[in-house]
Amino acid sequence: MAGGSLLPVAPRVRACITALALPLSAHTAPADAQAPVAAHWLDALETRLVGLSGAALEVRRSADPTPDGSAPPLVPPLITSARFIFYAPLAALWELDATTDPARAGVLASATLRREGAGDAAVVQVLWDDGAVTGITRPRAAPDFIVHVPRHLLATAHDRLLARPLTRPLAGLPVGTRFDPDGIVRPPETADTSLTPGPVILWHSRGDHVLIHLADGTSVALGLDEIIAAMAPPATGKPVPAAETPGETPDE
């Protein structure tokens, strides 16, 4: 999660945030029992989400415990209508279209997650790419997740995006350019240390496409598939000359 760690929710999950993350005053456990729990709820949730990084998920919340600590009544769990991917290397959340196959669903919206504070003051800021900001505090009951796809194609593609350099020029970026997890587009390395580094170019994933923010303030949108294709290893095989093709006899 940017600024410390990671966590998710998605635009359609925004309507469910009050059910998932109620203010601390709504808790019914004694104050002295709350303190250690409040200090660690975010660590526990983050650990769970990092373990599910790249999976297509839904949020599920079980029933709240009763004030006397007895087992909660048997009621159906609350399941949100939103499916999303949390991708830990970028602290990114991508909301998926819930009307199609989750393995191939399109991205409806994206966000970056930022962790702030600690203990009772801990909060996760969900920074939506449309400018909205959602704050998540300690939930009344620890949320669980339904896994629709253990490793989504978008996550696999982003693994390649972060691991490989460009093998052909793309959108003005030279061969050897890399996309770093810190959001910087790294130019190819050079042995000439006298060269002055150029202006910093930033990038940001929107799930199925990437925005490249140039130094002049303009942005270029590139499809994720387009970038991955430009990172493919160059062909090494050489075509066989026609005169050497097996089965043919040179002209006399």
N, C-alpha and C positions, 0 to 999 in steps of 0.2 A: 504494500500500500504506500503510495507516495507520502513522503514525510515521515515514514516510520514503518508501515506495514500495509496489510490488505484486508478487504471485506466486500461483499456485494449486495445489491438489490437492483431493481431495474424500473424504468418508467412506469410500467404497469404495477410494479411492486410498490410504487410510491403510495398508492392508495392503501396498501396493506401495512405500511410502516408503523402506523399507530397500533396495530395488532402485534407487530413483531418487536417494537422498541418503545415501550411505555416509559414515562418518566420514573425516576427512582422513588418518588413519593407514592407510587402505586403498589410498591412491593409490600408484601404482608409479613415477611420474615422479620424477626427481631433485629434491631440495628446492629448488635454485636455480632450476629451471625452473618449479616450482610457484608460487613467490611471486607473480609478476605475474598468473598465471592465477587464483589464489585471490583476488587483489584485485579482479578484474573479472568473475568468473563470474556474480555476482548482477546486476551492471549489464547484462551481455549477456542474461541470462535475462529480466530485467525489461523490457528493450527489446523483446524478442521477444513477451512476453505483452501488453504495452501495444499493440503492433501488431495483436494478435489480439483485442483487447478487444471483447466482445460476440458473439464466435463460439462455436458449440458445438464443443468440442474433446475429444480423448482424448490422453493422454500416450503417447509412443512413445520407447523408449530403444534406441539401436543398440548393437552389441557393444562391449565395452571394448577400448581399445588394448592391445597386448601390451607387456610390460616393455621390449623392445628397440626399441619404436617402429614395428615393422613393422605392416602392415595386419592388422586383426583377422580371425579366421576367418569364413567366410560362414555365419552362423547367423541364424535368423528373429529379427526385433526383438521385444522385449518390449512388448506392448500391454496397457494396463490395461483393465479391464472398465468403468471409470467414464467417463461423459461429463460435462463440466462447462462452465460459462461463467465466464470471468473478466471482470468489469466494472470497468474502471480508475477511472472517476470516484468510485466508492465503495470501491475496494480490496476488492471483494466477490467471493466465489466461490460459485456455486450448482451443486450436484451435480444432474444430470438423471437421470430414470428411463431406464435403458439398454434397457428392453424395448419401448419405443415409438418412433415417429418422432421423431428428435431435434429437428425443427422445432417440434413441439408437445408434447414430453415435459414431464411435471410435475417440480417441484423436490422432491427428497428431503431435502436438507440444505443448510445455508448456513454460510459462514464469512467472517471478516474477516482480511486478511493484514497483517502488520506486519513491517517490516524493521528489524533490529537489528545493530549492530556493523559492522565493515569488515574487509577482507582475510581472513586465515585464520579470524578470529573472526566473520565474517559469518554471519547466520542469519536465516531467515524464520520467524516465529511464525504458525502457522495457528490462529486463534482460532475454534473451532467454536461455533455457537450452542447446542449442548447442553452447553457447559462444558468440553469436551475441548480440549487444546492440543497441537499437533504442531510440532516444530522441524525445519526443513529446513536442512541444511548443504550445502556444495559437493558436487554429484553426481560420481560416478566418471566418467561420460561425459555430455556435454551432452544433455539430453532434447530431443526434437522433438515436434511436435504434429500430430495428424491433424485436419483441419478438416472437420466434418460439415455445418455451416451457417455461411456467412460472416458473417451478421448475424442473430442470433436475435431472435424477437419480444419476448422479455423485455428485451433490450437496447434495442430501439426504444421500448418502453413506458417504460423508465426514462429515456431521453433526453427524452421528453415530460414525465415527472414532474418532472425537474430544470429544465425550461425554462419551464413554464407555471404561472400562479397558479390557484387555485380560482376558478371563475366562479359557483359556488353553494355555500352552506354545506354542510359535511360533518362529521359526528361532533363538532359543537360548534366546528369551525374556521370562521371567517368568510370571506366572499368576499375574494379578494386574498391569501390565505395561500399561502406558497411552501414547498417542501421543498428545503432547501439541501444540497449535497454534504457539508457538514461535520456533518450529522446533526441540525441544528437546524430546527425548524418556525418559519419567519419569519412574524410577523403582517403584515397589510397596512400599508403606509406611511401615515402621517398627517401633515398639515401642522401639527397642534397639538403642538409640542415640549414643552409643559408636562405632557403625559401621562406618567405613570410606567410604564415597560415592565412587563408582567405577568411571571409566572413563566416560566422557560424550558421549552419543550416539545421533547422529542427524538423522533427517529424512526429506525427501523432497517429496512432491507429484508431480507426473507427470500426474495426472488426473486419468487414469485407473490403475495405479500401483504406488507403493511407493518405494523410495530408502532409505534404512537404512544405514547410514554411520558409520561404527564401528571405535573404537579408534585406531585400527591398520592400518587404511587407506583404508581398503577394504569396499566394499559396497554390500548389498544384496537387490535384487529386489523382492518385494512381490506384488502379485495381490491385488487390492483393495478388491475384493470379498473374497479373502482368509483371509485377516485381519478381515473383518467384521464377517465372519463365526467364527473366533476364539474369537470374543467378544460376541457371543450368550449366553444368560443365560443358565446355566447348567440345565439339566433335573431334575425335582423334583419328578416326579411320580415313584412309586415303582412297579415292576411287581408283579402280584398276583401269589403266589405259585400254582403249578399245582393241589395240593390236595385241594386247597380252591377255585378253579375255579367254578363259579356257574354252576349248572347242573350236576356236577360230584359227585359220591358217593365214599367215601374212601373204599379201599379194606378191607374186613373182614378177 
